Amino acid sequence: MTGAATGRKAAIIGGGVIGGGWAARFLLHGWNVSVFDPHADAARRVGEVLSSARRSLPALADVPMPIEGVLTFTEHLDAAVAGAQWIQESVPEDLALKQAVLAEVQAHVADDAIIGSSTSGFKPSELQHGASDPSQILVAHPFNPVYLLPLVELVAGSASEAGTMQRAREVLASIGMAPLEVRNEIDAHLADRLMEAVWREGLWLVNDDIATTEEIDNSIRYGFGLRWAQMGLFETFRLAGGEEGMAHFIRQFGPALQWPWTKLTNVPELTEELVQKIASQSDAQSGARSIRELEAIRDRNLVGMLRMLKEQDWGAGTILKAHDDFLSSSAAPADDWSAPLRLLELSVLPGWIDYNGHMTEFRYVQVFSDSCEALLRRVGMHDEYVEAGNSWFTAETHNQFIDEVAVNEPMYSTVQVLLADGKRLHVFYRLHAADDDRLLATLEAMYLHVNTATGKVAAASDEAMQVLAEIAAAHAELETPEAAGRSVGQRSQD
Ligand SMILES: NC(=O)c1ccc[n+]([C@@H]2O[C@H](COP(=O)([O-])OP(=O)(O)OC[C@H]3O[C@@H](n4cnc5c(N)ncnc54)[C@H](O)[C@@H]3O)[C@@H](O)[C@H]2O)c1
């Protein structure tokens, strides 16, 4: 069982790397999406981004995702934007082209639709210039891959209105993004300005034969890149100052900014020779793998890192946790319990496999444990419920490992409620491969409802019991799983 589709529509104008990522993020959050891109290959390219997103984005959630929306491609821009609540312009970075596209969009959209631009460099006031309703246009600058990275820089122009910005924040948060409002519009917003500073120094280091592209990348990914991913720049440097603090750190390292080899603002001339040098070093470093392979590696690594941060409730992981709460609170009340409830959609992460190349045993257990969390949240076990002294404790389990599953394979879990009598909850989970519904493993579990203050078994709340009783009554109509009640070593009931 997944949440409901939203019935809302997003129009994506320009279906390249970024437009494809936006399309995937909206679709997987239940929006219907229309793409307009005159390129002959646009549908294939968006389809490939969507396949990557389907493999990775659901693996970040521990609650049911909405039902995927419907994707359409249109031959004309007006058909794409008709009836859309959000229009995302993602055409190439050319101001005149963007202004022309925005003018055509505005001729066909509702007055209250929001038009976001993915521009990396232009200020919203430049995009608003000459527009029929400039207040509708804002910058919503995402980061590649748009379907995984939560950051979106939200920038208002001189004609923007507070109400539109507020609605924009709400829409972006509802699709799992973290809108960071850039308070003063500047060329290239915030993050690209920072990346540009590092990029400039990197170009100099290659230009001056100090380091190769690979050595520079290693200096980032083996060291400070890991620190930045979870603490950023200032918080990281705060720690470098030790107990004496940030001011001490700046006094200590500030003079280095004057050293002659720091070239913070100069840009090396991008001669053909330098471009070729960088390109051939990059080929030597990464050319053995295709772009698609590298994208898949990047996505798997990002999912692993984001999930770790989610476990720590830190940085981008805190955004994911808040998004789970949002998704579970906005899921449609499930009144159809006529089948086992679908709980998790996820895929096998690279760190989850054993020496045979298959998902290792304890990850099966983890998936069932996460499925249990998802079930208990569905029946109202949120933070307040636990803080009030209520919890379900696991009393007994029986696991069956039935089939192997390889790295990156998508999976889903379901639960069938066998008994819910107020104090006891007896359930049967199944884990399936998503591609062919193959049964991978099962877990039968008995939970006891406990008052954590007394440590004694106690009745669940009336609200929790009401939902559980409804599910249990519906599931009583289902066939009892053949393996339910089995003991170790018993492969069938006969
Ligand atoms: N690539 C990135 O990492 C990145 C990150 C953030 C923002 N951006 C910004 O996103 C925008 C798009 O960048 P991209 O990297 O996706 O470029 P891209 O070249 O991959 O895609 C652009 C797409 O726009 C289509 N297009 C061209 N003219 C069009 C028109 N008139 N109407 C509709 N579609 C049209 C092209 O066919 C192409 O598919 C740019 O403004 C860029 O600055 C890019």
The ligand as an SDF file (V2000), in Angstrom:
LIG
                    3D

 44 48  0  0  0  0  0  0  0  0999 V2000
   23.7750   20.4190  -15.3230 N   0  0  0  0  0  0  0  0  0  0  0  0
   23.8030   20.8420  -14.0880 C   0  0  0  0  0  0  0  0  0  0  0  0
   24.5410   20.3190  -13.2290 O   0  0  0  0  0  0  0  0  0  0  0  0
   22.8930   21.9630  -13.6280 C   0  0  0  0  0  0  0  0  0  0  0  0
   22.6660   22.1090  -12.2420 C   0  0  0  0  0  0  0  0  0  0  0  0
   21.7400   23.0660  -11.8220 C   0  0  0  0  0  0  0  0  0  0  0  0
   21.1230   23.8940  -12.7620 C   0  0  0  0  0  0  0  0  0  0  0  0
   21.3970   23.7680  -14.0970 N   0  0  0  0  0  0  0  0  0  0  0  0
   20.6840   24.6480  -15.0170 C   0  0  0  0  0  0  0  0  0  0  0  0
   19.6010   23.9290  -15.5900 O   0  0  0  0  0  0  0  0  0  0  0  0
   19.3420   24.3970  -16.9150 C   0  0  0  0  0  0  0  0  0  0  0  0
   19.3860   23.2200  -17.8650 C   0  0  0  0  0  0  0  0  0  0  0  0
   20.6670   22.6300  -17.7990 O   0  0  0  0  0  0  0  0  0  0  0  0
   20.9430   21.1090  -18.2560 P   0  0  0  0  0  0  0  0  0  0  0  0
   22.2680   20.7720  -17.6820 O   0  0  0  0  0  0  0  0  0  0  0  0
   19.7610   20.2560  -17.9570 O   0  0  0  0  0  0  0  0  0  0  0  0
   21.0670   21.2870  -19.8340 O   0  0  0  0  0  0  0  0  0  0  0  0
   20.8370   20.1970  -20.9830 P   0  0  0  0  0  0  0  0  0  0  0  0
   21.5340   20.7000  -22.1670 O   0  0  0  0  0  0  0  0  0  0  0  0
   21.1390   18.8250  -20.4710 O   0  0  0  0  0  0  0  0  0  0  0  0
   19.2570   20.2640  -21.2260 O   0  0  0  0  0  0  0  0  0  0  0  0
   18.6120   21.3450  -21.8050 C   0  0  0  0  0  0  0  0  0  0  0  0
   17.4050   20.8090  -22.5630 C   0  0  0  0  0  0  0  0  0  0  0  0
   16.6050   21.9110  -23.0070 O   0  0  0  0  0  0  0  0  0  0  0  0
   16.0870   21.5620  -24.2790 C   0  0  0  0  0  0  0  0  0  0  0  0
   15.6680   22.7780  -24.9560 N   0  0  0  0  0  0  0  0  0  0  0  0
   16.4110   23.6400  -25.6980 C   0  0  0  0  0  0  0  0  0  0  0  0
   15.6230   24.6660  -26.1180 N   0  0  0  0  0  0  0  0  0  0  0  0
   14.3720   24.4280  -25.6490 C   0  0  0  0  0  0  0  0  0  0  0  0
   13.1310   25.1260  -25.7430 C   0  0  0  0  0  0  0  0  0  0  0  0
   13.0270   26.2660  -26.4080 N   0  0  0  0  0  0  0  0  0  0  0  0
   12.0550   24.5940  -25.1250 N   0  0  0  0  0  0  0  0  0  0  0  0
   12.1420   23.4380  -24.4410 C   0  0  0  0  0  0  0  0  0  0  0  0
   13.2900   22.7370  -24.3260 N   0  0  0  0  0  0  0  0  0  0  0  0
   14.3910   23.2430  -24.9060 C   0  0  0  0  0  0  0  0  0  0  0  0
   17.2250   20.8210  -24.9660 C   0  0  0  0  0  0  0  0  0  0  0  0
   16.7320   20.0080  -26.0350 O   0  0  0  0  0  0  0  0  0  0  0  0
   17.8000   20.0040  -23.8260 C   0  0  0  0  0  0  0  0  0  0  0  0
   17.2110   18.7170  -23.7520 O   0  0  0  0  0  0  0  0  0  0  0  0
   20.3830   25.4710  -17.1740 C   0  0  0  0  0  0  0  0  0  0  0  0
   19.8370   26.7260  -16.8980 O   0  0  0  0  0  0  0  0  0  0  0  0
   21.4860   25.1580  -16.1830 C   0  0  0  0  0  0  0  0  0  0  0  0
   22.2350   26.2920  -15.8050 O   0  0  0  0  0  0  0  0  0  0  0  0
   22.2500   22.7960  -14.5530 C   0  0  0  0  0  0  0  0  0  0  0  0
  1  2  1  0
  2  3  2  0
  2  4  1  0
  4  5  1  0
  4 44  2  0
  5  6  2  0
  6  7  1  0
  7  8  2  0
  8  9  1  0
  8 44  1  0
  9 10  1  0
  9 42  1  0
 10 11  1  0
 11 12  1  0
 11 40  1  0
 12 13  1  0
 13 14  1  0
 14 15  2  0
 14 16  1  0
 14 17  1  0
 17 18  1  0
 18 19  2  0
 18 20  1  0
 18 21  1  0
 21 22  1  0
 22 23  1  0
 23 24  1  0
 23 38  1  0
 24 25  1  0
 25 26  1  0
 25 36  1  0
 26 27  1  0
 26 35  1  0
 27 28  2  0
 28 29  1  0
 29 30  1  0
 29 35  2  0
 30 31  1  0
 30 32  2  0
 32 33  1  0
 33 34  2  0
 34 35  1  0
 36 37  1  0
 36 38  1  0
 38 39  1  0
 40 41  1  0
 40 42  1  0
 42 43  1  0
M  CHG  2   8   1  16  -1
M  END
$$$$
